[in-house]
């Protein structure tokens, strides 16, 4: 039976409470999450500076052995260089730069072409290194420990600024999953290790990030889709599917409307693969407006607001 999708008279008040809950969390915990990430990133930047003789010697050999340092190097220039801009400035392979951003090198690129492109990238980085950050470069001298740490912190800020939203989203997801776990365990559920199969969960258990195979291409092939939380109810009978919960948070109304089709695609794949019935709901916190809720309701996807987490019991959990 529906719990919230058929209660539009409650949506306005729930949206306001959800926004308040997200904002309260953001003001208290988001700076901590960002700061912790910045500390880790600063250490990584310091390691990159050490490998490059404090940015005075960006060799092709270094880039070949440590391609993942490229994002740090791009944020070390004045101005910081975007991926496409680096491709154009250096006149190098876009595929090479894309692979380096992921920490790898193109496996099929000819060695001579790879060497030439890496040398070009190194030359651009050295030429455009920000002299206001790396104060020891012009004129070239030995850098002090304090100067290196200060420069690494600035570059780390640039790197974290470019990925601020994912940092906050990951922290929020951890908090949401912790809330679900606490609610379930207070009612006698036990967490299973990650990697358990969806059809091998005993009653009264749950697992995070569980993969469920679904049919694609007319049932010829299958792919795994990740489920944030899978719960096998205490009263489950043999052969039943686990109850599936997708944790969703949002810090503004715009992105939710861009992402709402993702859940519809996921539930349609699940329903096609398991025509006898799938229990799939959303666990919401943040900026989800009536347009988003109406779209999900139209797809017959129900939800539980985090500020009313006890609604999970209404689904038989």
N, C-alpha and C positions, 0 to 999 in steps of 0.2 A: 504494500500500500504506500502511496506517496506520503512524504513527510513535510517537505517544504516547497516542492515545485508547484503544488496546487494551492499555495497560501499567499497569493499576491498582496493581500491586505497587510501582511507582515513585512513585506520586502523593504519598504521605505525605512521603517524603524531599524530593521536588521542591518541595512546598508550603513546607516549612521553609526550604529554601535560597532560595526566591523571596521569602519574607517577610524573611529576613535581608538579601537584596540590596536590597530596597526600603527597609528601615529604614536601612541604611548610607548609601544615596543621600540619603534624606530628611534625616538628621542633618547631612550635609556640604553639600548643595546647596540644599535647600528654603529655608533662611534667606536665602541669596543671592538666589534668585528672588523671594522675598517682598520683600526689601529693595529690589531694583531696581525692582519694580513700585511700591512705596511712594514712591520718589523721583520717578518719573514722575507718580504721582497727586498728590503734594504740589505739583508745579509746576502741574498742572491746577487744583487747589484755589486756589492763589494767583492764578491768572488769573481765576477766578470771583469771588474777593474783590475784586479790582481792578474788575471790571465792576459790582459791586454797592456801590461805595463802602465796601468792607470790611463788607458785610452791613447797612449802615444805610439802603440805598435799593434795595429789590428791586422794581423796576418791571415792569409788564406788558410794556412795550416790550422790556426785556431778555429776559424769558422767551419772548417771541415770536421774537426774533432768535436766542436761544441756548437752545432748549428742553432741550438735553442737560445743562444745569447742574442740573437738578432733583435727581438723586441726591446731588450735593454739598450742595445746600441742605437736603435732608431729614436728612442726617447732621450738619448744623450746629446743630440745635435741641436743646433739653433737655426731655424725652428725645428721642433720634433718632426720627423719624417714619417708620413703615412706609407703604408705598404705600396700602393700604386705609384706614389711619388718617388719612392726609392727605385722601383723598377724603371721608371722613366729617366731619373737622374743618372743612374749607373748604367743604363742600357743593358740590363741583364734579363734573364729568363723569369717571367712571372711565376712559372711553376716552381722554379728554384726558391724564390723568395717565399712563396706560399708554403712550401715544404719546411723551410727553415723556421717559419713562424710556428710550426707544429713540432719543431725539435728534430727534424729528419732532413735527409738529402734525397733528391730524385734518384731512384735506383738505376734508371736507364740513361742518365745523362752522361755524355762522353767525358772522360777524365780531363781532356784538354779544355773543353768548353767549361767544365765545372771550375777548374783552376782559374781560368781567365775571369769568369764571373765573380768568383769569390775575391779575387784581387781587386776588381772594380768596386765591389761593395766596401771592402776595407779602406780603399782610397777615399771614397765618399764620406765614410764615417770619420776618418781622421781629419779630413778637410773641413767638415762641418761641425766638429765637436764644439760644444758650447763653451766659449772661453770664460763666461761669467760663472759657470758652474765648476769647470775644471780649470781653476785659476793657475795651475802649475804648467799649463801647456804653452802659454804665450807670455814671456819667453819660457822655454822648456826648462824645468828644474825638477828636483825631487819633491814629491808631495808629502805633506805631513799626514799623520794618522787622522787627525781632526779634520783636515781638509777632505780626505777621502771619504770619511763617514758622512760629512755634511753633503758632499756631492751625491753620494749613494742615496741619502735620504730624499734629496730633491728628485732624482730620477725615479725612485720608488714611488714618490707621490704622483709623478706623471703616469707611471704604469698603473697604479691603483686607480687613478682618476679615469683611465680609459676602460677599466673593468669594474667600476664602482657598483653598478647595478647587479652584476652576477655575484659580487661579494656579499651584498645585502641579501640577495635572493637565496644564496646558499645558507647563510646564517638563519634566515627565516624558516627555510625548509627543515633544518635541524631542530629548531624550536617546535615546529608543528609536529614533526614525527615524535619528538619527546613527549608532547602533550597527549598524542594518541596512545603511545606506549604506557604512560602513567594511567590513563583512563582504563585501558584494557587490563593491565596488571592488577589494578585495584579490584577488578571483577573476576580474578582467577585465571586470566590468560597467561601463557608462557611464550616468551619469544624464542623462535627457532633461528638457527644460524642462516646467514645469507647464502643463497645457492640451493636451498631446498626446492624440490619440484612442487609445482602448484597442486598436483594430484597426489601428493604424499604427505599432506599436512594433517595431523591428528586433530580431533575436536579440541577446542580450547587453546589453540596456538595462533601465533601471528608471525609474520616475517616482513622485513622491509626490502624494497627494491627487488621484488620477485619477478622473474621473466615468465611470461605466458605465451606459448606459441599460438599464432593465429594464421588462418589460411589467407593467401593472397593469390592473385592471378587465376581466379576461378578454382581455387583449391589445389592447383598444381604444386605450388610451393608454400612454404611457411616461413614466417619471420617471428622473432621474439619481440614482444612489446613489454616494456618495464612497467610494473605496478608499484607505486610508492609503498602501499601497505596492503598486505593480503591477510585476511582473518578467517580462520575456520571456526564458526560459531560453536559454542559449548554443546549445543543441541544438534549439531550437524550429523547427517546420516551418511553411510558409506556411499561414495561416488559423487557427493555434492562438490560443487566448485567453491573455492574460498570467496568470501566477501571482499570486494576490491575498493580501495580508497585512494583517491588521487589528491594529494595535498597541493593547494593553490594559494599563492599570496600575490598581492600586487600593490605597488606604491602609487599608482595613478590609474585613472579610468581608461586612458587611451590604450595601453598595452593589453588590457583584458579583452577588449573587442578584437584585437589582432590575433589573440591566442585561443579564442573560444572554439574555433573549428578543430583544434587539435583534439579536444576531448570528444567531439562528435565523431571524428574519424576513428579514434580508439574504440569507442563503444560500438560503433558499427562493425568494426573488424571482430570484436569479441562476440557480438550477437550473431554474426554470420558463421563464426566458428563453433559457437555453442548455442544452437537454436533452441535448446530446451530451457534457456534462461540464464542470465548473468546478472548478478547484483554488483553494480558499479555506481559509486557516488563521489562527489567532490567534497573536500574539506577546505572551507574558504576562510580567509582572513585578509582584509584590506579593501581595496577599491573595486568592488564588483557592483556595477549599477544595474538598474532594472532591464536595460537592453541586453546585457550579458545574461542575466537570470532568465529573461524571457526566451532567449535563444536556447539555453540549456534545457529549459522546461519543454520547449518545442521538440527537442530531441529525446524527451523523456529521461533526462539525466537529473537525478535528485542531488541534494547537497545537505551538508551540515555546516552551520556557522561555528567557528571556533569559540565564539563567546557563548554559544549554547551547545557545547560539546556533548551534553547529556542526551541530545537528540539521537546519538548513535544507538542508544538503547531501543529507540522506536523501530530500528531496522532489525531487531532481534539479536543484537550483540550483547 
